[in-house]
Amino acid sequence: MYSFLRIFSIAFLFSSPVLSFPAQLNGLLNSRDTTLPLPVNVVHQFPKPTWVENLAIRSNSGGDILCTILTAPELYLVDPSTGSATLLHTFPSVEGVLGIAQLGHDIFYVAGGNVSLETLVFTPGTWTVFEVDIRGYDEHGVAGVKVKELVVIKEALFFNGATRLDSASKTLLIADSFVGGVFEVDVETGAYTLGIDIPEMKKTNAPGLSIGVNGIKVKDGYLYFTNGAQMTLSRVAIDVVSGTVSGAVEVLASGIAPDDFIIGEDGLIWIAQNARNTLSVLLKNGTVVNVAGSQDSLLVPGPSACEFGKEDKLYCSTTGGLINMVNGMFVGGELIEIDTVGFDL
């Protein structure tokens, strides 16, 4: 069993108050059909303690969901129609896996390394990018899954979120929360560089586990990113061919406790506020609205990442509330579904 008192030394980093609805926003809510909180459904719950770190959606007809596990070096596939979970692979060379991104049909890249949530030790020289080819899964099951080690990045300290540079690119972007930058990896050759290294991605010198850049996404020529220590969600213009920064950083939201996030087709940004047990949305006017969960509830227990699946369903991975227990309670990490149908603010 993990020493949770050690784990929860993380939580003080996110000690600013939970955002509440201002009066003018309450009036806006009352003038629309949106009812908050949004409905939450548990698709699959893992045993406790399990920290489900990140997720990716297959492009198959069922919209299967791949989930990475931080508390074990495991990758699962969850069928959202039945809630069943299948262990696709255990990575023997690392202790946990985090970021995941798809760079081809059923070809995913997973970032992992040696990390202990019990001792808060993150081991340099272990951070690895794996290629996971599941094109043979539907016909052969787990036996059809092919995994290979693409590259070990010796300079890396703590991998976190991952994304694709561009829809046609073979470049994988991986956030390093301790380095405070983004590595760019050529998935065909394994060549890499610390391509983005800016102050807005750095961690602070606060005691405990102070992490910098966390979740990353690319949309319309911008790299969007969260920073846990600076409590911000920002974006910066980049060249989608070279990956270099081509503009100034714009802070979109501050005073939040962000983990990963997803940008909807309508431009709304759904933010997993892990330490606050809350899913929030950044509206186009810059307002952050809490739409499910709360600081003192395990309804959305430690959301760590979110992605839109089939039929615009929003799925979130959770830690089970390991960072912010409620009355000393936590649950097994979950894959949950948030009903966003009709959400309009």
N, C-alpha and C positions, 0 to 999 in steps of 0.2 A: 504494500500500500504506500502511496506517495505521501511525503511529509507536506501536508497541505499548508501548514503555517509558513513554510518556506516559499511555497508557490505564491501565497497571497501577499508576499512582500511586493509583488508586482502592482497590486491594486492601488497603492497610494499615488501612483503616477497619474491616475485618472480621477483625482479627488474633487474636481470642480463640480458644482451642482448640476443636477439633471436639468436639461432644458425643458421649460414648460411653455404652454401655449399663451402668447400675448393676447390681450383682449381683442385686438383687431383680427387676429387669426381665428379666435373662437367664433367671431361673427362670420368670418368667411366659411368656416366649417358648417355653421348652421345654415348658410345660404346654399350649400351644395348637398348632394345626396351621399357623399362619403361619410361613413360612420367609423369612428375610431374607438378602440383599437381594431385593426384588421384581424380577421379570423386566422387562427393558427392551427395547423394539423401536423401531428408527428408522423412522418413517413417511416422512419426506422430509428430505433434507439439502441445504441451499443451498450455493453456492460460498463459499469463504473469502476474505476475512473478511466474514461476514454476521452481524449481531446481530439475531436474531428476538426482538422485545421482548414482544409480547403476542398473545393469541388470543381468539377468540370462536367459539362453536359455532352453526351454522345450525340452525333447527328443521325442516329438510327431512328426508325419509326417510333420506338418506344421511349426515346429520350432518356436512356439509362444515365445514371449519375455516378461518376467516379469520385470517391472520397479519399483524401489522404489523412493519415493518422499521425499526430505529433507524439503521442505517448507510446507508440510502437512503430516500427518501420514497415507499415502495411498500407496497401492500396485496395480498396473495396469497390465493387460495383453494386449499386442499389437500383432495383427495378421500382420506379415510382408508382407503378400500377398495383403492385402487390406488397411493397415494402420489404421484400426479401433482399438480403445482403450477401454477396459472394466475395470471399477473399481472392483477389486476382493475383496478388504477389506479395511476398515478404522480401524486403531488401536486406540481405545479410551483412552488408558492409557499413550500414549506418544504424543509428538508434531511433530516428524519427524522420518523417517526410512532411514537407510543407507545401510549397507552391506547385501548381500543376497547370499546364497550358497545352492546347491542341494545335499542332502545326501541320496538319494533314488529316485525311479521313481516317479516323480511329488510330491515329498516331499521336501519342501524348508524351510530354516531357515533364518529369517530376524532379524536384529539387529536395535534397535531404542531407543530413549530417548527424554528427554525434551531439546530442543535446539531452541534458538531464534536467527535468523540471523539479526533481527532488533536491539537487545540489545547486541548481542555477548555473551549471557549467556548460559552456558551449565550446567545442573543441575545434580550433583552427586546423586546417589541413585535411579535414574529413568531408568538406562540403562538396557534394557530388551531384551531377546532372545525369539522370537516367532517361533512356528512350524506352517507352512502353508501347509496343505494337499489339493492338488487340483486334486486328482485322480477322484473325482466325477464331475469335471467341464464339461467335454465333454458331459456327459449325462444330467446333471441337471443345468448347468450354474453356476451362482454365488451361488445359493442355495446349490450346491454340494461342496463348499469350506469350509473346516474345519480349524479353527485357534485356537491355544491354547498358553497360556503363558508358556514357558518352565522354565525360571529362570530369576530373577532380580539379576544382579551382582552389589552388593553394592559398591564394590571397584572401579568400572569402572567410568571414567570421560567423555569420548567421544569416543563411538564406531565409527569405520569407515569400512574399507574393511573386507571381510569375505571369507573364503575358506575352503575346506575339507582337513584334514591332509593327507589322502591317499584314493585312489579309493575304498578301501574295509573298510575304517575306519568309526567309528561312532563318531569321534571327529571333532568338528567344531572349527576352528581357527578364532578369531576376533581381529583385530588390534584396539588398543586404542591409539588415537593420542595424548592425554594429559598425560596418564600414560607413554607412550613411550614403550609399550610392547604388547605382544599378549596373550590373554586369550585362554585357551583350555577348551572346553565345551563338556562333554559327553552328546550327544543328547538323550540317552536312560534314563539317570538318572537325568540330570540337574546338576551334579557335575561339578565344574570348578576349575581352578587354573590359576595363571599368569605364564604360562609355559615358555615364552621366554621374557627375561628382560635384554636387552643388550644396551650399550651406543649408538650404531649406529641407534637405534630406537627412541632415545629421541628427544624431541623438544628443541629449544633454549630458551634463556631468552630475545629474541627480543621483543619489544613492539607490541601490537596488538594480533591477533590470530595466534600464532606460533604453528603449529601442527607438530608432529613427524611422526611415522610410519602411513602409509595411506593405500595403496593397498598392498595386499599379495596374493601370489600364491605358490603352491607347485608343483615341477616338478623334477623327477629323483633324489629324495633324497635331494633336496635343497629347502629352503624357500626363495623365491624372495620377496623383499619388497621395497617400495618407502618411502622416508622421505622428506616431504615438506620443513621443516625448514632447513635441511642439504642439500637439493637440490640434492638428490642422488637416484639412483636405485642400490640395492645391493642384494647379495645372501649369504646364510650361510647354510652349511650342517646340516641336522637334522635327528634324528631317526624317521622314519615314523610310528613307533609303539608307542613310548613314547612321541614323540614330542620335545624331548630335543635337544639342540644345540650340535653338535658333531664336529664342525670345526670353523675355523676363518672366519670372514666376508670379503667378496670380493666386493669392489665397482666396479660396471660395468659401471656406467655413473654418471657424476657429472655436476654441473652447469645447471641443468635442473629444470623445474617447474612442477614436476610430481604430478598427482593425482593417479588414478588407471591405470592398464595396463593389457595386456594379452600376453601370450607366444604362438606363433604359433607352429604348428607341425614341421616346418622347423627350429625352434630355434630363429627366429626373435622375438623381443619384441616390441609390439606396445604400445606406451606411450601416455596417455591423458595428455597433458599439459594445464590444465584448465585455469590458469591465462594468458596464451599466446594465447588462442583461436586456438590451434594448435594440430594436431595429428602428432606424430613422431614415427620413428622406430629406434631401436637400432640394428645395423647390427652386424654380427658376428666378425667383425674386431674392434668393439668398437666405431665406428662412429655413432653419432645420426643424423638422416636425417629427416627434416620436410617434410611430404608427403601430408598434406592437411591443409588448413587454414593458418592464419597468425595473428600476434599481432594486426594488425589494420583492421581486417576483421571479420565479423560475419558469414562467410561461415561454419565454425566449431565453434559454439558459446559456448565456455567454456566446452570442453569435460571432462567428469568426470570419465568415465569408458568405457571399450570396451570388447567385447566378439565375438568369431567366432560362427556363426550359421550354418544353412544348406547350403550346397554347398560352404563352406568356405567363406561365406559372412561375412564381418566385420561390426558389429553394435556398435555404440557409443551412450551413454547417454550424454546429455549436460545440462548446467545450463541456457542456453539462453544468455550467456555472462555477467552474473551478477557480476563476479569478475572484468572483464576487459571490460567495455563498450567501444564501438567505436563511437566517436563523441557524447557521451551521450546517445547512443542507445543500447538497448538490445531487445531480442525477448523472446517468450515463450520457455521454455526448450523443447528439441527435442529428438527423437530417430532418428538417422541418419544411413545410410548405406554407407560404403566406398567400392568402387570397387577396390579390390586388385588383380583381375585376371591378371596374367602375371607379377606381381611385382617381380622383380629379380635384386638385386644389389649385 
